[in-house]
Structure formats: C-alpha cells, structure tokens
Amino acid sequence: MDSASRARGWLSCLMACCGLAVLFVATEPAAAQSKITSVKVSMVRQDFSDCQNGNVNDNGGLLTSGTAWLLRNNDGTTTVKVGISVAPDTTYHFFLKCVRLLGDIKTDDEGTGEAVFTFQTNEVGLVYGFDMYPEGAPAGNKFQSVQVRF
C-alpha cells in the first residue's frame, strides 16, 4: 500500500472515531452530564506480551497501526472503538487480553477497519490490554495495545 493510501486510511479512521465521540455524547445525555472516564491507547505491531501488555510501547507513534478509544459508561460497561490500518481484506480477531474474544474487525481493500465493542468493566482490573491478529496468527501480524489505565 502506498503512503497516500495509508494516509487516506488513517484520515478515514480518525474522522470516523471523532464522529463516534460526538455520537456517544449525543446519545448518552445522562452520561454527558456526569463525568465519563475515557482513554486512548495505540495498537502496536508486536507478536507477544504479558496479559497486561507490560512491555508494549508505541515509541512516539512510530509503531502504531491503530488506536482504541475507551469510554467507561455509567451502567458498568466499557465501550471500545477500534480503528486500524493494517493488511487489506483481512479479518482480525480482537481480544480483551487474557480474558476473551470481543469480536472481529474486517479491513477493506486499503487495509483500514473499525469496530465497536462493549464489555463489563468488572471483567478487567485497573490495568489491562488488548490484542488482535488474523486467523493463524502469522509472526509479524499480531498487534498489542499499549496498557489501558483508568
């Protein structure tokens, strides 16, 4: 994929995620009035890490292949919006690391994809991570999130 296509893909993901933030505020008036905790973490190309992704670092964005935006909701759930720019026409399994599969993200012909998942906040501790990879998980095609800390 050329750099112009990758840039368009990132711009598309960024615009979609900004729209999601507006959607969250517009559709959750009670949540908008109370303090919502939100976090943004990078998805980094890295084959392995521990359950909390203790050794994952985005090195100033140089290794970033996507972003996960998290919102802790008042109903005891956490919503995560994921935008990625990776291999084209590929399905990535997205996991709440060492807990369970949250679902799949399918990329388009330019390699961009996005999805929204919700899980019970009490399924995780104060520090946790995500990972994603395609079926078969070939080396070099696994991605870990930077640690999530609320």
C-alpha positions as CSV (number, residue, x, y, z in Angstrom):
1,M,0.0,0.0,0.0
2,D,1.5,3.4,-0.9
3,S,1.8,6.2,1.6
4,A,-1.1,8.2,0.1
5,S,-3.4,5.3,0.6
6,R,-2.2,4.7,4.1
7,A,-2.7,8.4,4.9
8,R,-6.2,8.3,3.5
9,G,-6.9,5.2,5.6
10,W,-5.7,6.9,8.8
11,L,-7.7,10.0,8.0
12,S,-10.8,7.9,7.4
13,C,-10.3,6.1,10.8
14,L,-9.7,9.4,12.6
15,M,-12.8,11.0,11.1
16,A,-15.0,8.0,11.9
17,C,-13.7,7.9,15.5
18,C,-14.3,11.7,16.0
19,G,-17.9,11.1,14.8
20,L,-18.2,8.3,17.3
21,A,-17.2,10.6,20.1
22,V,-19.9,13.0,19.1
23,L,-22.4,10.1,18.9
24,F,-21.6,9.0,22.4
25,V,-22.2,12.5,23.8
26,A,-25.4,13.0,21.8
27,T,-26.9,9.6,22.6
28,E,-26.0,9.5,26.3
29,P,-27.4,12.7,27.8
30,A,-27.2,11.3,31.4
31,A,-23.6,10.2,30.8
32,A,-22.7,13.6,29.3
33,Q,-23.9,15.3,32.5
34,S,-21.8,13.1,34.7
35,K,-18.0,12.7,34.5
36,I,-17.1,9.9,31.9
37,T,-13.7,8.5,32.1
38,S,-12.1,8.0,28.7
39,V,-8.7,6.7,27.5
40,K,-7.0,6.4,24.1
41,V,-4.4,3.7,23.5
42,S,-2.3,2.8,20.5
43,M,-2.3,-0.6,18.8
44,V,1.3,-1.7,18.1
45,R,2.7,-4.4,15.8
46,Q,4.2,-6.8,18.4
47,D,3.9,-10.5,18.5
48,F,3.9,-11.2,22.2
49,S,3.4,-9.6,25.6
50,D,2.0,-10.5,29.1
51,C,-1.7,-10.2,30.0
52,Q,-1.4,-6.5,30.9
53,N,0.9,-5.7,27.9
54,G,3.6,-4.5,30.3
55,N,6.3,-4.2,27.6
56,V,4.2,-2.6,24.8
57,N,5.3,0.9,23.8
58,D,4.3,2.9,20.7
59,N,7.7,4.6,20.5
60,G,6.2,8.0,19.8
61,G,3.7,6.7,17.3
62,L,6.3,5.1,15.0
63,L,5.0,1.6,15.6
64,T,1.3,2.5,15.8
65,S,-1.1,0.5,13.4
66,G,-4.3,1.6,15.0
67,T,-6.0,3.2,18.0
68,A,-8.5,2.1,20.6
69,W,-10.7,4.8,22.3
70,L,-12.3,3.6,25.5
71,L,-15.3,5.0,27.4
72,R,-16.3,3.8,30.9
73,N,-20.1,4.0,31.0
74,N,-22.3,4.7,34.0
75,D,-24.0,1.3,33.5
76,G,-20.9,-0.7,34.5
77,T,-19.8,-1.3,30.9
78,T,-16.8,-0.1,28.9
79,T,-17.1,0.7,25.2
80,V,-14.1,0.4,23.0
81,K,-13.9,1.9,19.4
82,V,-11.0,0.5,17.4
83,G,-9.7,2.0,14.2
84,I,-6.8,0.1,12.4
85,S,-4.7,0.5,9.3
86,V,-3.1,-2.9,8.6
87,A,-3.3,-5.7,5.9
88,P,-6.0,-5.2,3.3
89,D,-9.0,-7.5,3.1
90,T,-8.2,-9.3,6.4
91,T,-10.3,-10.3,9.4
92,Y,-8.6,-9.6,12.7
93,H,-9.9,-11.2,16.0
94,F,-9.9,-8.5,18.7
95,F,-9.4,-9.8,22.3
96,L,-9.7,-8.4,25.7
97,K,-6.2,-9.7,26.5
98,C,-6.2,-13.0,28.5
99,V,-10.0,-12.6,29.1
100,R,-12.0,-13.3,26.0
101,L,-12.7,-12.5,22.3
102,L,-14.6,-9.3,21.9
103,G,-15.2,-9.7,18.1
104,D,-13.8,-9.3,14.7
105,I,-12.6,-6.3,12.7
106,K,-12.6,-6.7,8.9
107,T,-10.3,-4.4,6.8
108,D,-11.2,-3.0,3.4
109,D,-9.1,-3.1,0.3
110,E,-6.9,-0.3,1.6
111,G,-6.3,-2.1,5.0
112,T,-8.5,0.1,7.2
113,G,-11.1,-1.2,9.5
114,E,-13.1,-0.2,12.6
115,A,-15.4,-1.8,15.1
116,V,-17.1,-1.0,18.4
117,F,-17.2,-3.5,21.3
118,T,-18.7,-3.3,24.8
119,F,-17.7,-5.4,27.8
120,Q,-18.4,-5.4,31.5
121,T,-15.9,-3.1,33.3
122,N,-15.5,-5.6,36.1
123,E,-14.2,-8.2,33.7
124,V,-10.8,-6.5,34.0
125,G,-8.6,-4.9,36.7
126,L,-7.2,-1.4,36.8
127,V,-4.6,-2.2,34.2
128,Y,-5.3,-4.3,31.1
129,G,-4.7,-4.6,27.4
130,F,-6.0,-5.8,24.1
131,D,-4.5,-7.9,21.3
132,M,-5.6,-8.7,17.8
133,Y,-4.5,-11.0,15.0
134,P,-5.8,-12.7,11.9
135,E,-6.6,-16.4,11.8
136,G,-3.4,-18.5,12.1
137,A,-1.6,-15.5,13.7
138,P,1.5,-15.5,11.5
139,A,4.5,-13.8,13.0
140,G,4.6,-10.1,12.3
141,N,0.8,-9.8,12.0
142,K,0.0,-9.7,15.7
143,F,-0.9,-6.4,17.4
144,Q,-0.9,-5.4,21.1
145,S,-2.4,-2.3,22.7
146,V,-0.4,-0.1,25.0
147,Q,-1.6,-0.7,28.6
148,V,-5.1,0.6,29.4
149,R,-5.0,2.5,32.7
150,F,-8.1,4.4,34.0
